Amino acid sequence: MSLPFVTDLTTADYVSGSLLLVNKPKGWTSFDVVNKIRGLIRHKYGIKKIKVGHSGTLDPMATGLLLICTGSWTKKLTALTGLDKKYIGEITLGIETDSYDAEGEVVSQREVPALTSEKMEQILDHFKGKFEQYPPVFSAIKKNGTPLYALARAGKEVKTEPRNVEVFDIGVNHFTPPILDLSIHCGSGFYVRSLAHDIGDRIGCGAYLSGLVRTHIAGYALDDAFSMEAIRETLGTEE
């Protein structure tokens, strides 16, 4: 059952507790959003402490739906974990990066073979259903308490363990080589970056995730989310 979410920023009870649907800006971490909203609430209501948390981390390069709980509603975050998600992703074929996305270093470049949208649909069919997926080395998954991305950036060898994931549906929105635009409906724990990498492997030319928008988390939709600009306009500034 879905939890009720804020539909009017001016009447929301942020201090007692609320669920905010936020459109995360590109370049922001999920924690950046949490930290900014926490600071705005503290300043507006003159309080020293307020709990704010998020469910469903988004990479900095990604935009789209982020679920934010404030006040006592942070206890409800467990009810918002493990939900299915929908994305619109842009994949660039022919280039592979170490992070599997646009933020990483290029590790290889290869020619993209001649492909049609129909052929791409056939390739995507291999990624439907339940299967094992290797998360990216540059991920927030922790090993002995340390995020893998921190180990990777420190130059240490990192090996990821496969995870059981599920894709309910995947399809081509538009394909103009080398750019593939697709829609994904997947279960929790799925890495679209790994999907991009694996598609490149299957084709044989390499690929990376060049853009990502999360449009849904279960019954919650990006169309109902507020921008950070709107939230700042309502709550004021921290200064």
C-alpha positions, 0 to 999 in steps of 0.5 A: 500500500502506498503512503500518502505524499505531499501535494502542496508544499505550502501546507505540508507538515515537514517537522512532524513528518511527511513524504516528499517526491523530489525531482533530483537535479543532475550532478546532485547526490541523493544525500545532497538533496537530503542535506539541503532539505534538512537545512531548509527545514531547520532554518525555516522553523528555527529548530536544531534537529530534524530527521530527513532520509531518502529511499532509492539512491540515484547516481549523481549523473541521473535525474528523476524521482527520489522519495524523501521522508521528514520527521517521524516519517523517516521510520516509514522508509523501510516500507519504501525499500524494495519497490519496483522502478521505471527508468528512461535510459540513454546508452552510447554504444562503441565506448566503454568506461570504467564506471559504466557511465559518463562520469568514468574514464574511457577504457575502450572504443570500438566500431559499432556494427550495423544494427536496426531497432528490430535487432536491438529489441532482440538483444534486449529480450536477453535482459528480460526476466530474472537473472544474475547481474554484476554491479559496477565496481564504482558503486555504493555497495559496501565491502567491510564497511567501505563503499566499493567506489572508494576502494576503486578510486584508491586504486585497489582491486575490486571484485563484485559479486553477482546479484539476483535481479529482475526486469519486468519489461524493457524496450527501445524508445528510439535508436539512432546509432550510436545512441540507444534510448530505452525504457526499463521496468525493473525490480529493486537492486537493478543497476542500469549502468550494468545493463548498459555495460552488458548490452555493449558486451553482448553486441561486442562494441562496448557501451556506457550509460550516458543519461538516466531518468527515473520516472516511477517508484512503484505507484509514485510518479515523477510527474507528481514530484517537486523540483528543488527550486520549488522547494527552496522557494517555499521553505526559503533559504538557509542564510 
